[in-house]
Amino acid sequence: MVTSLPSYAIDIEVDTGGRPVLDYLPENVDYNPAIPTPESVLGMQLGEWHVRHDQLVHYLNVLADASDRMTIKEMGRTHENRPLLLLTITAPHNHAEIETLRQRHLSQLASGSEPSENAPLILYMGYSIHGNEPSGSNAALAVAYYLAAAQGEAIDTLLTNNVVLLDPSFNPDGLSRFAQWANMHKGTQLVADSLHREHNEGWPSGRTNHYWFDLNRDWLLLAHPESKARIAQFHRWRPHVLTDFHEMGTNSSYFFQPGVRARKNPLTPDANVTLTEALASFHARALDGQNELYFTEEAYDDFYAGKGSTYPDLHGSVGILFEQARSRGHLQASINGNLAFADTIANQVTTSLSTFAGAVANKPALLQYQSSFVGEAQKLAKQDKLGGYLLAMPDDLGRFSALTELLSQHQVVFHVVTRDVTVDSQTFQANRAIYIPLEQYQYRLVKSLFSTQTSFEDNTFYDVSSWHIALAFNVDYTPVTRRQSSSVKWDANAKLVQANPMLKFDSNAYAYAFSWHDYYAPALLQSLLEAGVKVRSSQNSFTARTQFSGEVEFPPGSIVIPAGP
């Protein structure tokens, strides 16, 4: 016999995983009620859903409109046309003279003079260069709110005579890709099982940008608009501290630099590590206050100048890597218990605020370190056996143009050679070679770009130790000793030879052709195809009589455009 049981409407309280923004922030601080919270604008609590980049942009614009401490600018656009934002946050009276403060800071650096006691610290806070490590960018919302709304002595001390640059998303395209994945697989009831689809992201993952490139390997290459915009702002401000917030394996805890001291770039000053240790004590104290597990001075190296925590170190800044165990979704089981997305956000907020506290407490040391960095670079250059590097322009002028453009983006000084010079049996022709002197502010970066060192105190690497710019661009080069450098003649106003433009095509031409080996050949081909021009690719080499250069041999793969219909 079957008995029919009455059905009842049962209210089940569902844990969405989110928290109000104030739960992420210090309790002993008052907040300006006129400043909108993330939840009041986005309609969700932080950690409830993974924030999309468009939501992040919307909230930060609302915040900037509401706060006189904050301005917001667009640095550029990603491949998917998302805006790259940079917030400048300081006391209201500083905004009226922000350009003066910036120029004064750069002038003091260039001169190597002692910094004024009233000189501002420049703190560049950067988040989530890997889009599927989203706790950083989500934490940036809480950090921005804190900077706009907090009241009291701590925030006044931070903003009255310092400037915070907040870059909320290093990788907007990857962040949005991962947010879509995590949100579309979130259930009404959170699932912590690591085998659940939410925690096993499909390919391509949100780690990379639109072209699936790891932007944390692009600080030197500058192949992508995100990196170009960021480096331009870095050199525009030359911050004293730059943060780089990441995530790591779910079963880990929390890491902050310094890492293994023996595994740092040999060109990074020891004083940099000492300052990083000083800041680390503030992170440790803050995480202790939250009863959070963490580790430091283990596991991570700091070699490659093309990474976010190392590039600043070669410029007189203190780059700091943070790694949070990932929830890779909204809730995931780990050996330490269930790890909630909100918990990962909370730790990134905590160490963002401890970065502020540590920087302010160590302000004299940070100012002095960056100021002395210039003098130390000059001293090292004078002690170096080398005077610089000569680079020869190849027949592919486009490739050399790309190389010199990259040097300029990194503020590396170079000069055009104005007289033929032979060094170590290699001749460098006038106006077809450049000389990069070591006596310049970028001494350490230049040494890194030309490093061939393969043996180190500790040969354990995460991936690479360096990236040799001349070898990467396949150009002939030679190191120049200090004695040899006296024979190198250059002029600041000299120009490299330029390609002869085709002013007029021969109307009787049978076809037009160009070699595929030219650096810009792919770009030219794409332009032709977009214009509807019919093109052919040669399978074999061939020789042709040309209008401008006589007989020319074209290698296999050359592009041919028939002149006829």
Number of C-alpha atoms within 10 A of each C-alpha: 3 4 5 6 6 5 6 6 5 6 6 6 7 9 10 18 18 20 17 17 21 14 12 21 18 12 9 7 16 12 17 14 9 9 19 17 23 24 16 13 15 14 9 16 20 26 26 19 22 26 24 21 24 12 15 20 19 14 22 24 17 15 25 20 14 15 19 15 21 23 19 17 12 12 18 18 15 20 15 11 10 18 20 23 24 24 22 20 25 25 21 16 12 18 18 10 10 15 11 12 18 16 13 14 21 17 12 15 21 14 11 18 14 13 18 12 9 8 16 23 22 22 25 26 25 24 27 28 30 28 29 26 28 35 31 32 31 30 28 26 23 25 24 22 25 25 22 24 22 20 14 11 9 13 19 15 13 21 21 14 17 21 23 22 23 22 21 28 29 28 30 33 28 31 29 23 21 28 21 16 21 21 17 11 17 20 11 9 11 18 20 20 14 17 11 14 15 24 22 14 17 11 8 14 18 28 25 23 27 18 12 14 15 17 25 20 18 18 24 25 16 19 14 17 15 27 23 21 20 21 20 15 16 17 14 12 18 23 27 24 25 27 23 23 29 25 25 17 14 19 16 18 20 21 25 25 25 28 22 15 17 16 21 25 20 16 15 22 17 12 13 21 20 12 18 21 18 17 25 22 13 20 25 20 13 19 18 12 10 12 9 13 13 17 16 17 16 14 14 21 23 28 25 23 26 22 19 25 26 25 23 25 26 24 24 28 25 27 27 26 20 23 25 25 24 30 28 26 32 29 25 24 17 19 9 11 10 17 23 23 26 24 24 27 24 25 25 28 23 20 23 23 20 21 23 21 20 20 24 20 15 14 18 15 15 21 21 14 21 24 22 18 21 22 18 17 20 19 13 15 22 14 11 14 13 18 22 23 21 28 20 22 23 15 12 14 18 17 19 24 15 14 19 16 13 18 17 12 15 20 15 19 18 20 20 25 26 22 17 15 18 13 17 9 7 13 13 25 17 20 21 22 27 26 25 21 22 27 18 18 23 21 26 21 23 23 17 23 18 18 14 12 10 8 8 13 10 12 10 15 15 12 10 12 25 19 18 15 19 19 12 10 14 12 17 15 20 17 19 23 15 18 10 16 18 10 14 19 15 18 12 10 8 13 16 18 13 11 10 7 6 8 5 7 10 11 7 7 13 10 13 15 17 17 17 19 15 16 17 14 16 13 11 15 16 12 12 14 12 9 9 9 13 13 15 12 15 16 11 10 11 12 10 13 11 15 13 11 8 9 11 12 13 20 17 15 16 20 22 17 16 15 13 8 5
